[in-house]
């Protein structure tokens, strides 16, 4: 499929809105005008970073900017599509999809409300701030793919090291020593299978848990408040 196949459907779309439409004005694929208001549209068979850059350049001279592509070439996987729409919203770039010679606006080009966006994600922000304040280790490397040291894993590890150092212990004495409120919950739920209850209210490390804690012991002692 060619970019020229996008032209007529997009032209028809804006003409239906009362715009006068011309092609290749000042290197812009499509320029629509009505009452001294100008909308620039860039046509591409697929969406790329180069296309985004091009649209940003058009924003310098046009009142609104859209990118248009074939609908079937838009990645409709839930995460990729959501990320694309989020990016275009923030950049205030509209999206037009063409299918069977019919063009439709998927995303309007309009000002992005940063205050509203921040309000929508306030809970995630608070969670991030809490994780940052509670995190005690400096083991994670920026850009790391795979396992990371979360605050929950830190607490599990701290408890494991305490038992390794002091032997079988009760949640009460561990909580007092480490100042971790969730000790009882962590020991009882035992998601990592590190712990085993050997008596009423007394916990020890499993064989696998002991091996895992020993592997991290020396590194963690240098990076965490035990």
Beta strands, then each sheet from edge to edge (+ up, - down):
strand 1: 20-25
strand 2: 28-34
strand 3: 37-43
strand 4: 64-70
strand 5: 94-99
strand 6: 102-107
strand 7: 195-199
strand 8: 202-205
sheet 1: 1+ 2- 3+ 4+ 5+ 6-
sheet 2: 7+ 8-
end
